[in-house]
Amino acid sequence: MMSTIKDWESLVLVTCYTLWDIVSYSVERMLIGGFSNSDKESSDEKNRRFTETAQRFYPLLKMKEGYTIFRPLIRYNNGDILNLIAQEQIPVLSMPCEFGDFRPKRILEKYYAKMGMSFEYEQVFDFARSLLSLPNLSVFTQMKKEEYLLDVF
C-alpha cells in the first residue's frame, strides 16, 4: 500500500481515538507497570504496546515525510461526542461491537459516567507525560514512515 501513495505531503490519516481511550491507556500502563507478571509478558512486548498507545495521546502529528496524523476526537469524552451526534442528527455508519459492553475499559467508562465524572485532555496528557513517562512528540514525528506505519500506528 505504501508504494501506491504518490504524494505523502497531502496525506492525512484520521483516527477516532477519544479522551476515554487515552484514559484507558493510562490505566493500562499503570497496571502493566505495577502488577504484570514479567515472566508472562516480555519487556519488549510491554515497550511495543506502550509506544503504540503513547503516540495516540497527541491530537496532531506532522511527520517528517510530510504526511499528517489527525485525531479530532481525542479531546472529548464519549458522552460529549454521543450528545453532539444526537443533537446534530449526524448519521453513524459503524456497527457497534457486540462484546464492547463486556470489555473492562467500557465497564470502567460506564462507572465513571454513572458517577457524573469526566476527564480533561490537558490533565490526562500532563499525567501521562509526567507519571507515565510519555515520550516527547518528536520521538514519533521523526520516525520513518515504514517504522511508524508498520510498527507503531
Contacts in CASP RR format, 6 or more apart in sequence:
PFRMAT RR
TARGET T0000
AUTHOR 0000-0000-0000
METHOD contacts of the structure
MODEL  1
MMSTIKDWESLVLVTCYTLWDIVSYSVERMLIGGFSNSDKESSDEKNRRF
TETAQRFYPLLKMKEGYTIFRPLIRYNNGDILNLIAQEQIPVLSMPCEFG
DFRPKRILEKYYAKMGMSFEYEQVFDFARSLLSLPNLSVFTQMKKEEYLL
DVF
2 145 0 8 1.000
2 146 0 8 1.000
2 149 0 8 1.000
5 11 0 8 1.000
8 65 0 8 1.000
8 66 0 8 1.000
8 67 0 8 1.000
8 145 0 8 1.000
9 65 0 8 1.000
9 66 0 8 1.000
9 67 0 8 1.000
11 66 0 8 1.000
11 67 0 8 1.000
11 68 0 8 1.000
12 67 0 8 1.000
12 68 0 8 1.000
12 69 0 8 1.000
12 70 0 8 1.000
13 67 0 8 1.000
13 68 0 8 1.000
13 69 0 8 1.000
13 70 0 8 1.000
13 153 0 8 1.000
14 70 0 8 1.000
14 71 0 8 1.000
14 72 0 8 1.000
15 56 0 8 1.000
15 69 0 8 1.000
15 70 0 8 1.000
15 71 0 8 1.000
16 71 0 8 1.000
16 72 0 8 1.000
16 73 0 8 1.000
17 56 0 8 1.000
17 71 0 8 1.000
17 73 0 8 1.000
17 74 0 8 1.000
18 73 0 8 1.000
18 74 0 8 1.000
18 76 0 8 1.000
18 77 0 8 1.000
18 78 0 8 1.000
18 81 0 8 1.000
19 73 0 8 1.000
19 74 0 8 1.000
19 75 0 8 1.000
19 76 0 8 1.000
19 77 0 8 1.000
19 78 0 8 1.000
19 119 0 8 1.000
19 121 0 8 1.000
19 124 0 8 1.000
20 77 0 8 1.000
20 78 0 8 1.000
20 105 0 8 1.000
20 109 0 8 1.000
20 119 0 8 1.000
21 56 0 8 1.000
21 74 0 8 1.000
22 53 0 8 1.000
22 56 0 8 1.000
22 57 0 8 1.000
22 74 0 8 1.000
22 121 0 8 1.000
22 124 0 8 1.000
22 125 0 8 1.000
22 128 0 8 1.000
23 119 0 8 1.000
23 124 0 8 1.000
24 105 0 8 1.000
24 108 0 8 1.000
24 109 0 8 1.000
25 53 0 8 1.000
25 54 0 8 1.000
25 56 0 8 1.000
25 57 0 8 1.000
25 128 0 8 1.000
26 124 0 8 1.000
26 127 0 8 1.000
26 128 0 8 1.000
26 132 0 8 1.000
27 108 0 8 1.000
28 49 0 8 1.000
28 53 0 8 1.000
29 50 0 8 1.000
29 53 0 8 1.000
29 128 0 8 1.000
29 132 0 8 1.000
30 132 0 8 1.000
32 41 0 8 1.000
32 46 0 8 1.000
32 49 0 8 1.000
32 50 0 8 1.000
33 46 0 8 1.000
36 46 0 8 1.000
48 151 0 8 1.000
51 135 0 8 1.000
51 152 0 8 1.000
52 152 0 8 1.000
52 153 0 8 1.000
54 128 0 8 1.000
54 134 0 8 1.000
54 135 0 8 1.000
55 61 0 8 1.000
55 69 0 8 1.000
55 140 0 8 1.000
55 148 0 8 1.000
55 152 0 8 1.000
55 153 0 8 1.000
56 71 0 8 1.000
56 74 0 8 1.000
57 74 0 8 1.000
57 124 0 8 1.000
57 125 0 8 1.000
57 128 0 8 1.000
57 134 0 8 1.000
58 69 0 8 1.000
58 71 0 8 1.000
58 74 0 8 1.000
58 137 0 8 1.000
58 140 0 8 1.000
59 70 0 8 1.000
59 71 0 8 1.000
59 72 0 8 1.000
59 74 0 8 1.000
59 75 0 8 1.000
60 68 0 8 1.000
60 69 0 8 1.000
60 70 0 8 1.000
60 71 0 8 1.000
61 68 0 8 1.000
61 69 0 8 1.000
61 137 0 8 1.000
61 140 0 8 1.000
61 141 0 8 1.000
62 68 0 8 1.000
62 141 0 8 1.000
63 69 0 8 1.000
63 140 0 8 1.000
63 141 0 8 1.000
63 143 0 8 1.000
63 145 0 8 1.000
63 148 0 8 1.000
64 141 0 8 1.000
64 142 0 8 1.000
64 143 0 8 1.000
64 144 0 8 1.000
65 144 0 8 1.000
65 145 0 8 1.000
67 145 0 8 1.000
69 153 0 8 1.000
73 81 0 8 1.000
74 121 0 8 1.000
75 121 0 8 1.000
77 118 0 8 1.000
77 119 0 8 1.000
78 109 0 8 1.000
78 113 0 8 1.000
79 113 0 8 1.000
79 118 0 8 1.000
80 118 0 8 1.000
84 90 0 8 1.000
85 92 0 8 1.000
100 106 0 8 1.000
101 107 0 8 1.000
101 110 0 8 1.000
112 118 0 8 1.000
125 134 0 8 1.000
128 134 0 8 1.000
140 148 0 8 1.000
140 152 0 8 1.000
143 152 0 8 1.000
END
